[in-house]
Amino acid sequence: MRGWPWGLALAASVVVSGCDLGSVSEAPVSAECTAIGARCQRPDGPIGVCQQTNCTSGAKPPCYVCTPQH
């Protein structure tokens, strides 16, 4: 049983090396809102949520704004 921890570490590293870690990371979040509840990048940095808002003059509805999540 003396070599068991090293064997476990080796087995774990073999399993992890076979994983595609790119599929774990998320795609970048857009600053533009196109749907209610979609994630959006706020200008001040954090991720927000798209909410429907009143359209500015000349804009075609529906109009959205990126609001803070908290």
C-alpha positions, 0 to 999 in steps of 0.5 A, spaced: 500 500 500 506 504 500 505 506 492 498 507 492 497 514 493 502 515 487 498 510 483 492 514 485 495 521 483 498 518 476 491 515 474 487 522 476 492 526 472 491 521 466 484 522 467 484 529 467 489 530 461 484 527 457 479 532 458 478 538 454 478 544 458 476 549 453 469 546 453 469 548 461 470 555 460 464 560 458 464 564 451 465 571 452 458 575 454 456 580 449 454 587 451 448 588 447 442 585 449 437 581 445 432 578 449 429 578 456 434 575 461 440 574 457 446 575 460 450 581 458 457 585 459 456 591 463 460 597 461 463 598 469 465 590 468 460 585 472 456 581 468 448 583 468 442 581 465 438 584 460 431 587 461 426 590 457 426 598 457 422 604 454 425 605 447 429 612 446 426 616 440 427 613 433 429 606 436 425 600 434 421 596 439 423 591 443 428 595 447 433 592 452 438 595 457 443 591 461 441 591 469 446 589 475 444 582 477 444 584 485 
